[in-house]
Amino acid sequence: MEARKRLIAALDVDSKEKALDLTRILTPYVGMFKIGMELFYSCGPGIINIVREQGGEVFVDLKIHDIPNTVSRAVKKLTGCGASIINVHAAGGKDMMKAAAQAAEDESVRMGKQCPLVVAVTILTSIGKQELNNELCISGEVKDQVHHWSLMAQDAGLHGVVSSAREAPVIKNTCREDFKIITPGIRPAGSAAGDQKRIVTPLDAVNAGAAYLVVGRPIIAAPDPAKAAAGILQEMTAGE
């Protein structure tokens, strides 16, 4: 897959106008746009189709986490809205993830369209071992929990996980070959980490086996977002 199609720009803004300005600028460099909670809650589900009309696919990042029936209904609606990737939270359990996968499949068949990727969020990249052990009361290393939830997501019929690239090798070694790894916490070489703890560079993420890279602030907060996105594409392919 070419680098552009693997790069997802996070539209972490609060208005349709800001989102559309970014999509117009970034479409030549980015294959997909992430609509997270801020934009989705500001504009509603209609923003999915508005962004798609600009030429980019959409990853709806709501980290859905509820009882299986509620999650099933939510995933069905997002599938109907045209999302290419939908995420749920692995902490919701296997039954919840199964319900999400089945809802996406059923709605896609009903509509005669391609099924979106349904993926599970594992451990947020803002969480390190200390927070995992002391605040969430989950013992062990971050990579062990990510590994456990990744296997559970695979068993539930999901298409992949959201995980730091630092844990990607253990996922690649134990999950099926087509199991997708989507990596947030991407920071170009030399940039600030911000509130992220488990960050990696674009090239490191690619080398670790990430299928998609999600980049937010390094692109959208840059003085020249297009130049920033082009630089990330260049970093992604530096090893070729």
C-alpha positions, 0 to 999 in steps of 0.5 A, a space after each residue: 500500500 502506498 504511503 499516502 493511503 496509510 497516512 490518516 490525518 486526525 481532524 481534531 477540530 471543533 467545526 465543519 469549516 475548520 475540518 473542510 479547510 484541512 481536508 482541502 489542503 491535505 487530500 493530496 497527501 492523506 488517504 484518510 481522515 480521522 473524525 474524533 469525539 470533538 468534531 463528531 460531537 460538534 457537527 453530528 454524524 453528517 460530518 462523515 459524508 461531508 468529509 468523504 465528499 472531499 475525497 478522503 475516506 473516514 476513520 470514526 474514532 469514538 472508542 465505543 464502549 457499552 453493552 453489546 446491544 448498544 454497541 451493535 446499534 451504534 456500529 450499524 449507524 456508523 456503517 450506514 454513514 459511510 465510515 471506512 474504519 470504526 473503533 470500539 474499546 477492547 475493555 468492553 469484552 469479547 461479546 461486545 466486540 463480536 456484536 460490533 463486528 456482526 453489526 458492521 457485516 450485517 449492515 454492509 450486506 444489507 446496503 450492498 457495500 464494502 464492510 468497514 474495518 472494525 478495530 479495537 482500541 487497546 492501551 491509549 498512547 498517553 498511558 504508560 506502565 505506571 498508569 496501567 499498574 497504579 491507576 487502572 490496577 492492571 498488572 504487568 507490562 503494557 505490551 502484555 495487556 495489548 497482546 491479550 486484548 489483540 488476541 481477544 479482538 481477533 477471536 471476536 472477529 475484528 479486523 485489527 487494533 489501535 496500538 502504539 507501534 511499540 507493541 506492534 511487533 508482538 501483535 504481528 508475531 501472534 495475530 493473523 497476517 491480515 490483522 491491521 495495526 493502526 498506530 497513533 502517537 506518531 511524532 516526526 523526528 525531533 518533535 515534541 511528545 506533548 501528552 503522549 508517552 509511547 510515541 514513535 517516528 513515522 519510519 519506526 511505525 512503518 518498520 514495526 508493521 503498522 498498516 496505518 499511521 494516525 497523525 494529529 497535532 504535528 500536521 494540523 497544528 503546523 504552520 503549513 499542514 501540507 508541508 508537514 504531511 509531505 514531510 511525514 510521507 517522506 519519513 515513512 518512505 525513508 527506508 525504501 
